[in-house]
Amino acid sequence: MSMSRRTVRSVDPLSRPQLTVVRGDAANVAEPAPERSDATDVLGQTLIDAFGDRVLFLFHRRIPGQTGDLPIIAVTSTGVHLIEPRSYPGKKVRACRDGSTFVIDGVRHTGIADQMREHAEALQATVSTGPLPDVSVHTSYCFVDGELPLRPLEIAGVRVLSVRSTLRRLRAGGPLDERQVEALHRDLSRRLVRT
């Protein structure tokens, strides 16, 4: 499974290319900075390294007839997890006063929460017509870079987690057995289209 696929929607508008500043003569040219992977690739590799085949994943999928990339879906004994990776290196990540949207370095980003709500509703509808219709769908943002507050953070009812907290959440035990997890994963992998 290739994790290097990039989509227009998975690239944050605030990310900027890494530049190498060269001072002096041409003989002292530094190697260019390696290309950075997007947040989904970075988190995806971390999750695969941490869990192997104990958690079943789908990467970069979409629901037929809908637009938008579902970056990471994890199927565990606690249900189906929709994880939206984000990366804002060096930027303060907060919620607005009413908790409805992100404020990143003082700028409101209303589209992020709207997109998550749409994706969560579509995934819940897909799961509810599958082999285990009552399985819970959990949603979260996972920040691979960015300055999160020390206290718990939620945006429009969706938890904002660090990579460590995401790993902890996926390790939690739940009511589904291995066969049910595999059936859910198989059903979603057939019905969700690769982007």
Phi, psi and chi 1 to 4 in degrees:
 res  aa     phi    psi   chi1   chi2   chi3   chi4
   1 MET       -  124.4  175.6 -177.2  -38.6      -
   2 SER   -88.5  129.5  173.2      -      -      -
   3 MET  -102.8    5.2  -69.4  -63.3  -59.4      -
   4 SER   -91.3    0.6   63.2      -      -      -
   5 ARG   -70.6  131.7 -173.8  167.5 -171.5  179.6
   6 ARG  -114.5  145.6  -64.1  177.4   67.5  113.9
   7 THR  -125.7  158.9   61.8      -      -      -
   8 VAL   -61.1  -39.6  173.5      -      -      -
   9 ARG   -72.9  -22.5  -62.9 -162.5  126.6 -143.1
  10 SER   -86.3   -3.2   66.2      -      -      -
  11 VAL   -96.5  122.5  177.2      -      -      -
  12 ASP   -70.0  141.6  -80.2  -29.4      -      -
  13 PRO   -67.5  -19.5   21.8  -29.7      -      -
  14 LEU   -89.6   -9.5  -65.9  179.4      -      -
  15 SER   -73.8  146.8   64.0      -      -      -
  16 ARG  -130.3  151.5  -67.5 -179.5  173.8   81.4
  17 PRO   -66.6  150.6   21.9  -28.7      -      -
  18 GLN   -81.0  131.2  -72.3 -175.1  -31.1      -
  19 LEU  -113.1  147.5  -58.2  176.2      -      -
  20 THR  -108.3  122.5  -57.6      -      -      -
  21 VAL   -93.4  124.9  176.9      -      -      -
  22 VAL  -111.2  125.1  178.7      -      -      -
  23 ARG  -115.3  146.2  -67.5 -168.1  171.1   93.2
  24 GLY    99.0 -161.9      -      -      -      -
  25 ASP   -83.5  172.1   60.6   25.3      -      -
  26 ALA   -66.3  -20.2      -      -      -      -
  27 ALA   -68.4  -22.0      -      -      -      -
  28 ASN  -102.7   32.1  -67.8  -30.9      -      -
  29 VAL   -68.6  128.3  173.7      -      -      -
  30 ALA   -82.4  156.6      -      -      -      -
  31 GLU   -65.4  140.9  -65.6 -102.3  -20.2      -
  32 PRO   -65.6  151.9   18.4  -24.7      -      -
  33 ALA   -65.5  140.7      -      -      -      -
  34 PRO   -65.2  151.4   21.3  -28.8      -      -
  35 GLU   -64.5  133.3 -176.7 -179.3  -33.9      -
  36 ARG   -81.6  143.3  -68.0 -171.2  -37.3  174.0
  37 SER   -82.0  156.3  -63.4      -      -      -
  38 ASP   -76.6  169.5   72.8    1.1      -      -
  39 ALA   -60.4  -34.8      -      -      -      -
  40 THR   -65.8  -42.9  -58.2      -      -      -
  41 ASP   -63.1  -44.7  -68.3  -12.4      -      -
  42 VAL   -62.7  -50.7  171.1      -      -      -
  43 LEU   -66.9  -40.7 -179.1   59.4      -      -
  44 GLY   -57.5  -45.6      -      -      -      -
  45 GLN   -64.9  -38.9 -167.9   58.7   56.4      -
  46 THR   -61.6  -43.6  -59.6      -      -      -
  47 LEU   -66.1  -43.4  -65.7  173.9      -      -
  48 ILE   -63.2  -42.6  -70.5  168.5      -      -
  49 ASP   -62.9  -38.1  -68.8  -15.1      -      -
  50 ALA   -76.1  -35.7      -      -      -      -
  51 PHE  -113.4  -20.5  -66.3  109.2      -      -
  52 GLY    57.9 -127.0      -      -      -      -
  53 ASP   -99.8   12.5   61.3   -3.1      -      -
  54 ARG   -75.3  -22.9  -67.0  179.1  -47.0 -137.6
  55 VAL  -123.6  136.5  172.9      -      -      -
  56 LEU   -99.7  131.5  -58.4  178.6      -      -
  57 PHE  -119.8  153.5  -63.4   99.5      -      -
  58 LEU  -129.4  135.4  -63.8  169.0      -      -
  59 PHE  -120.3  141.7  -61.5   96.1      -      -
  60 HIS    48.7   67.7  -64.8  -67.4      -      -
  61 ARG  -118.0  163.4  -61.4  -65.8  178.6  114.6
  62 ARG  -143.5  157.1   96.5 -179.5  144.3   72.2
  63 ILE   -85.8  129.0  -64.5  166.3      -      -
  64 PRO   -53.2  136.1  -24.9   33.6      -      -
  65 GLY    85.8   -4.0      -      -      -      -
  66 GLN  -121.2  157.6  -58.0 -140.6  -10.0      -
  67 THR  -100.2  164.3   59.2      -      -      -
  68 GLY   103.4  140.2      -      -      -      -
  69 ASP   -92.2  129.4 -178.5   47.5      -      -
  70 LEU   -93.7   99.7  -54.9  175.8      -      -
  71 PRO   -63.9  -50.3   11.1  -15.5      -      -
  72 ILE  -137.7  126.4  -61.4  177.2      -      -
  73 ILE  -120.0  126.2  -61.7  169.7      -      -
  74 ALA  -116.5  135.4      -      -      -      -
  75 VAL  -112.9  119.1 -175.4      -      -      -
  76 THR  -130.7 -177.9   72.1      -      -      -
  77 SER   -67.6  -14.0   63.2      -      -      -
  78 THR   -92.2   -8.4   59.1      -      -      -
  79 GLY   131.1 -153.7      -      -      -      -
  80 VAL  -102.6  130.8  177.1      -      -      -
  81 HIS  -114.7  123.6  -62.2  -99.8      -      -
  82 LEU   -99.3  116.8  173.7   59.2      -      -
  83 ILE  -116.0  125.1  -55.9  166.5      -      -
  84 GLU  -106.9  101.0  175.7   74.6   37.5      -
  85 PRO   -71.7  142.6  -13.0   26.9      -      -
  86 ARG  -137.8  151.5  -69.9  -77.2  164.0  177.6
  87 SER  -145.4  118.1  177.4      -      -      -
  88 TYR  -135.3   76.3  -63.8   95.6      -      -
  89 PRO   -55.1  127.7  -20.0   29.6      -      -
  90 GLY    73.5    5.9      -      -      -      -
  91 LYS  -105.5  144.0  -55.4 -142.8 -179.4  -87.5
  92 LYS   -78.7  126.2  -79.5 -172.5  174.2 -179.8
  93 VAL  -107.9  120.8  178.0      -      -      -
  94 ARG  -139.3  176.9  -58.0  -67.1 -177.3  -97.7
  95 ALA  -108.4  153.0      -      -      -      -
  96 CYS   -69.7  172.0   66.1      -      -      -
  97 ARG   -53.8  -41.5  -73.6 -169.9 -172.1  -86.7
  98 ASP   -88.7    1.0   66.6    0.6      -      -
  99 GLY    74.1   15.2      -      -      -      -
 100 SER   -88.5  -17.5   64.4      -      -      -
 101 THR  -153.2  163.4 -169.1      -      -      -
 102 PHE   -77.0  146.0  -79.7  100.0      -      -
 103 VAL  -123.7  112.4  176.2      -      -      -
 104 ILE  -115.2  114.0  -59.8  169.7      -      -
 105 ASP    51.0   42.8  -98.3    7.4      -      -
 106 GLY    83.8   -0.4      -      -      -      -
 107 VAL  -109.0  129.1  178.0      -      -      -
 108 ARG   -74.7  139.2  -69.0  173.2   63.4   99.1
 109 HIS  -127.9   84.0  -67.7  -93.1      -      -
 110 THR   -73.5  -27.8   55.7      -      -      -
 111 GLY   -65.7  -27.9      -      -      -      -
 112 ILE   -63.8  -48.5  -61.6  171.7      -      -
 113 ALA   -68.0  -38.4      -      -      -      -
 114 ASP   -61.6  -44.4  -67.1  -18.4      -      -
 115 GLN   -62.3  -43.8  178.1 -177.1  -32.7      -
 116 MET   -62.4  -42.6  174.4   61.5   94.4      -
 117 ARG   -60.4  -46.1 -173.8 -174.2   69.0 -104.6
 118 GLU   -61.4  -45.4  -69.6  169.8   13.7      -
 119 HIS   -65.4  -41.6  -71.0  170.9      -      -
 120 ALA   -64.6  -43.1      -      -      -      -
 121 GLU   -63.4  -42.8  -71.2  171.4   -2.0      -
 122 ALA   -66.0  -41.1      -      -      -      -
 123 LEU   -67.8  -40.6 -176.1   57.8      -      -
 124 GLN   -60.5  -42.3 -179.8   67.7   58.5      -
 125 ALA   -63.8  -38.4      -      -      -      -
 126 THR   -66.2  -45.8  -58.3      -      -      -
 127 VAL   -63.3  -38.1  168.7      -      -      -
 128 SER   -68.8  -13.4   69.0      -      -      -
 129 THR  -106.6   14.3   59.7      -      -      -
 130 GLY  -100.1 -164.7      -      -      -      -
 131 PRO   -68.3  -24.7   23.8  -31.4      -      -
 132 LEU  -128.8   79.7  -62.6  165.4      -      -
 133 PRO   -66.2  -18.8   19.6  -27.5      -      -
 134 ASP   -95.9    6.5  -63.0  -32.8      -      -
 135 VAL   -67.5  140.7  166.1      -      -      -
 136 SER   -72.2  143.0  -60.9      -      -      -
 137 VAL  -111.8  119.2  173.7      -      -      -
 138 HIS  -103.6  139.1  -50.8  -84.0      -      -
 139 THR  -121.2  146.5   55.9      -      -      -
 140 SER  -161.0  154.2   63.1      -      -      -
 141 TYR   -96.7  144.5  -60.7   98.7      -      -
 142 CYS  -127.0  117.0  178.4      -      -      -
 143 PHE   -92.5  114.2  -84.6   74.5      -      -
 144 VAL   -83.5  -21.8  -64.3      -      -      -
 145 ASP  -145.9  146.9  -80.3  -51.5      -      -
 146 GLY   131.8  154.0      -      -      -      -
 147 GLU   -95.1   98.5  -64.1  177.3   20.1      -
 148 LEU   -83.1  152.4  -64.7  174.8      -      -
 149 PRO   -69.9  161.9   23.1  -30.0      -      -
 150 LEU   -72.0  -29.4  -64.4  176.3      -      -
 151 ARG   -84.6  159.3   60.0  178.1  172.6   68.0
 152 PRO   -58.3  144.9  -22.9   32.1      -      -
 153 LEU  -126.1  133.7 -179.7   60.6      -      -
 154 GLU  -131.8  141.3  -84.5 -168.6   15.3      -
 155 ILE  -121.9  116.4  -56.8  -64.0      -      -
 156 ALA    51.3   40.8      -      -      -      -
 157 GLY    83.1    3.4      -      -      -      -
 158 VAL  -108.5  127.6  177.6      -      -      -
 159 ARG   -66.7  142.3  -69.4  -69.7  -49.4  -89.7
 160 VAL  -108.2  118.6  178.1      -      -      -
 161 LEU  -121.9  157.5  -55.5  172.5      -      -
 162 SER   -85.5  173.8   64.7      -      -      -
 163 VAL   -61.1  -43.4  173.2      -      -      -
 164 ARG   -61.0  -43.7  179.0 -172.6  -72.1  172.0
 165 SER   -66.7  -34.8  -62.7      -      -      -
 166 THR   -64.6  -44.3  -60.8      -      -      -
 167 LEU   -59.8  -43.6  -66.7  172.3      -      -
 168 ARG   -61.9  -42.3 -165.8  173.1  -34.8  128.3
 169 ARG   -63.8  -40.7 -177.8  177.1 -123.4 -159.3
 170 LEU   -74.6  -20.5  -65.1  178.3      -      -
 171 ARG   -79.6  -17.1  -81.6 -168.9 -171.7  104.0
 172 ALA   -60.5  144.3      -      -      -      -
 173 GLY   -82.4  152.8      -      -      -      -
 174 GLY  -148.4 -174.4      -      -      -      -
 175 PRO   -79.2  -13.9   29.0  -34.5      -      -
 176 LEU   -82.8  139.0  -59.3  179.8      -      -
 177 ASP   -90.7  176.8   62.9   28.5      -      -
 178 GLU   -60.4  -40.9 -166.8  172.2  -52.8      -
 179 ARG   -65.5  -38.8  -70.3  179.7   60.9 -160.0
 180 GLN   -67.1  -41.3  -69.8  171.6  -46.4      -
 181 VAL   -60.5  -45.2  168.3      -      -      -
 182 GLU   -64.1  -40.1  -72.0  173.2   -0.4      -
 183 ALA   -64.0  -42.7      -      -      -      -
 184 LEU   -61.7  -47.6  -96.8  173.5      -      -
 185 HIS   -61.9  -45.2 -178.4  -96.7      -      -
 186 ARG   -61.3  -43.8 -169.0  168.3   38.6 -105.5
 187 ASP   -62.5  -46.9  178.2   64.4      -      -
 188 LEU   -66.1  -38.1  -69.0  173.5      -      -
 189 SER   -66.6  -30.7   67.1      -      -      -
 190 ARG   -76.3  -35.6  -83.0 -164.7  -53.8 -107.1
 191 ARG   -93.9  -21.0  -64.6  178.6    0.9  168.2
 192 LEU   -96.6  131.1  -59.6  178.6      -      -
 193 VAL   -85.8  140.5  179.5      -      -      -
 194 ARG   -68.8  138.7  -69.8  179.4 -166.4  -90.1
 195 THR  -101.6      -   57.8      -      -      -
